[in-house]
Amino acid sequence: MASLPTQRILIVGAGELGTAMLEGLVTRPEQHPPSVPRPSITVLLRASTISSVDADKIRANEYLRSRGAALAAGDIVEDSEEHLATVFARYDTVIVCSGFGFPAGTQLRVARVALRAGVGRFFPWQWGIDYDVVGAGSAQDLFDEQLEVRRLLRAQNEVDWVVVSTGLFVSFIFVPEFGPVDLAARTLRALGSWDTRLSVTTPKDIGRVAAEIVYEPRDINRQVVFVAGDTVSYGDMADLVERRFGGQWKRELWDMQTLEQRLEANPDDGMVKYQNVFGAGKGVAWNMADTVNAQRGIVMQTVEDYLEEMKDLE
């Protein structure tokens, strides 16, 4: 009997999500039955990051290697698409974990590279909301590019692809500039309404579920799937925060009229754009029963779980 080939996986980027992705891929239980060879995992980083003498970057690179990853040089912004395609072509699965804060057009560029390389399966940087439902022309203009990526992938048949919609990173709820929970000011806010819902997931859990899909896709291919650690309303979230930390809290409602006025006054403020999208409530929440993790019995961290791990407020 012929031996099974080793699956070659490339993770693009090693930030918070990329590192969590690596952890998920190397620690998933049952991923390596005796008959299946261990996957080969590589992380794509800038050449300057790999060769850096900065102590923090050296430690980060050593950690990646300690988890069994090889490091490959590549820059998804500066390198030519032709060159990047030669890199991508060495791998069966490419998982893009670099996206936030990159120049406009980067994700469309990376998708073109994946198609040019003819990779077996492609996970684009779509670890967020349901851009199909959000639609073109939303308050956050960066989302239009995500729709372009989807159109590009759907228009071809050569490369398998999976879009994993994860909702918001749980930690983002607690960024004061975003608004819903300002711990220092002891202020809780609803975007749109107190009943507006949003789905949230931790990067660690995203890595766990992504690994599940990579190693055991079953019928998941050429489609958008959903994961979530929790789906809550702003009202639910405020109640959980008050219960966890106690004391007096101020509640503020930023309804859509307020958010639209904020956007009109600050048309280039990216955070205000996000507030308007999450206030509108379109494509930012899904039922837990519809998630891959619920359907496969994967227990994930809820907002309440996340709050329990946070330090007490002084």
Long-range contacts (C-beta under 8 A, 24 or more apart in sequence): 3-37, 4-35, 4-36, 4-37, 5-37, 6-37, 6-38, 6-39, 6-40, 7-37, 7-39, 7-40, 7-92, 7-93, 8-39, 8-40, 8-42, 8-90, 8-91, 8-92, 8-93, 9-39, 9-40, 9-41, 9-42, 9-91, 9-92, 9-93, 9-94, 9-95, 9-214, 10-42, 10-43, 10-44, 10-72, 10-87, 10-88, 10-90, 10-91, 10-93, 10-94, 10-95, 11-41, 11-42, 11-43, 11-44, 11-69, 11-95, 11-97, 12-44, 12-74, 12-76, 12-94, 12-95, 12-96, 12-97, 12-98, 12-110, 13-43, 13-44, 13-45, 13-96, 13-97, 13-98, 13-99, 14-43, 14-45, 14-60, 14-64, 14-97, 15-97, 15-98, 15-100, 16-169, 16-203, 17-97, 17-127, 17-203, 17-206, 17-207, 18-43, 18-97, 18-98, 19-63, 19-64, 19-203, 20-202, 20-203, 20-204, 20-206, 20-207, 21-95, 21-97, 21-206, 21-207, 21-210, 21-211, 22-64, 22-67, 22-69, 22-207, 23-67, 23-204, 23-207, 24-204, 24-206, 24-207, 24-208, 24-209, 24-210, 24-211, 25-207, 25-210, 25-211, 25-214, 26-67, 26-68, 26-69, 27-211, 28-208, 28-211, 28-212, 28-215, 31-211, 31-215, 39-215, 40-70, 41-68, 41-69, 41-70, 42-69, 42-70, 42-71, 42-72, 42-91, 43-69, 43-70, 43-71, 43-72, 44-72, 44-73, 44-74, 44-76, 44-87, 45-71, 45-72, 45-73, 45-74, 46-73, 46-74, 46-75, 47-73, 47-74, 47-75, 76-102, 76-106, 76-109, 76-110, 76-113, 77-102, 77-103, 77-106, 81-109, 81-112, 81-113, 81-116, 82-116, 84-110, 84-113, 84-117, 85-113, 85-116, 85-117, 86-117, 87-117, 88-113, 88-114, 88-116, 88-117, 88-119, 89-117, 89-118, 89-119, 91-119, 91-120, 92-119, 92-120, 92-121, 93-119, 93-120, 93-121, 93-122, 93-123, 93-214, 94-119, 94-121, 94-122, 94-123, 95-123, 95-210, 95-214, 96-122, 96-123, 96-124, 96-125, 97-125, 97-127, 98-125, 99-125, 99-127, 104-142, 104-145, 105-145, 107-145, 107-146, 107-149, 108-145, 108-148, 108-149, 108-152, 111-149, 111-152, 111-153, 112-152, 114-159, 114-161, 115-152, 115-153, 115-156, 115-158, 115-159, 118-158, 118-159, 119-159, 120-159, 120-160, 121-159, 121-160, 121-161, 121-162, 121-214, 121-217, 121-221, 122-153, 122-159, 122-160, 122-161, 122-162, 123-161, 123-162, 123-163, 123-164, 123-210, 123-214, 124-149, 124-153, 124-161, 124-163, 126-150, 126-163, 126-164, 126-165, 126-224, 127-164, 127-165, 127-166, 127-206, 128-165, 128-166, 128-167, 128-168, 129-165, 129-167, 129-168, 129-277, 129-283, 129-284, 130-165, 130-224, 130-226, 130-283, 130-284, 130-286, 131-283, 132-224, 132-283, 133-282, 133-283, 134-277, 134-282, 134-283, 134-284, 135-282, 135-283, 138-276, 138-277, 138-280, 139-263, 139-273, 139-276, 139-277, 139-280, 140-270, 140-273, 140-274, 140-276, 140-277, 141-273, 142-270, 142-273, 143-277, 150-224, 153-222, 154-222, 160-221, 160-222, 161-221, 161-222, 162-213, 162-217, 162-220, 162-221, 162-222, 162-223, 162-225, 163-223, 163-224, 163-225, 164-206, 164-209, 164-210, 164-213, 164-225, 164-226, 164-227, 164-292, 165-224, 165-225, 165-226, 165-227, 165-286, 166-199, 166-201, 166-206, 166-227, 166-228, 167-198, 167-199, 167-200, 167-201, 167-227, 167-228, 167-231, 167-284, 167-285, 167-286, 168-198, 168-199, 168-200, 168-201, 168-278, 168-284, 169-200, 169-201, 169-202, 169-203, 170-200, 170-201, 170-202, 170-229, 170-230, 170-301, 170-303, 170-306, 171-202, 172-200, 173-200, 173-237, 173-303, 177-271, 178-271, 178-274, 178-275, 179-254, 179-275, 180-234, 180-237, 181-237, 181-238, 181-241, 183-245, 183-313, 185-250, 186-247, 186-248, 186-249, 186-250, 186-313, 187-249, 187-250, 187-251, 187-252, 188-234, 188-237, 188-238, 188-241, 188-242, 188-249, 188-250, 188-251, 188-252, 189-234, 189-251, 189-252, 189-253, 189-254, 190-234, 190-235, 190-238, 190-251, 190-252, 190-253, 190-254, 191-234, 191-254, 191-259, 191-275, 191-278, 191-279, 192-234, 192-254, 192-255, 192-256, 192-259, 192-278, 192-279, 192-280, 192-281, 193-234, 193-253, 193-255, 193-281, 194-233, 194-234, 194-235, 194-238, 194-253, 195-233, 195-234, 195-235, 196-233, 196-234, 196-278, 196-279, 196-281, 197-231, 197-232, 197-233, 197-281, 197-284, 197-285, 198-231, 198-232, 198-234, 198-278, 198-281, 198-284, 198-285, 199-226, 199-228, 199-230, 199-231, 199-284, 199-285, 199-286, 200-228, 200-229, 200-230, 200-231, 200-232, 200-303, 201-227, 201-228, 201-229, 201-230, 201-300, 202-229, 202-300, 202-301, 202-306, 204-301, 205-229, 205-293, 205-300, 205-301, 208-298, 208-300, 209-292, 209-293, 209-298, 209-300, 212-292, 212-296, 212-298, 213-292, 220-292, 225-292, 226-286, 226-290, 226-291, 226-292, 227-291, 227-292, 227-293, 227-300, 228-286, 228-288, 228-291, 228-293, 228-300, 229-293, 229-300, 229-301, 229-302, 229-303, 229-305, 229-306, 230-288, 230-300, 230-301, 230-302, 230-303, 230-304, 231-285, 231-286, 231-287, 231-288, 232-303, 236-303, 237-303, 240-303, 240-304, 240-307, 241-307, 244-304, 244-307, 244-308, 244-310, 245-312, 245-313, 247-313, 254-279, 255-279, 256-280
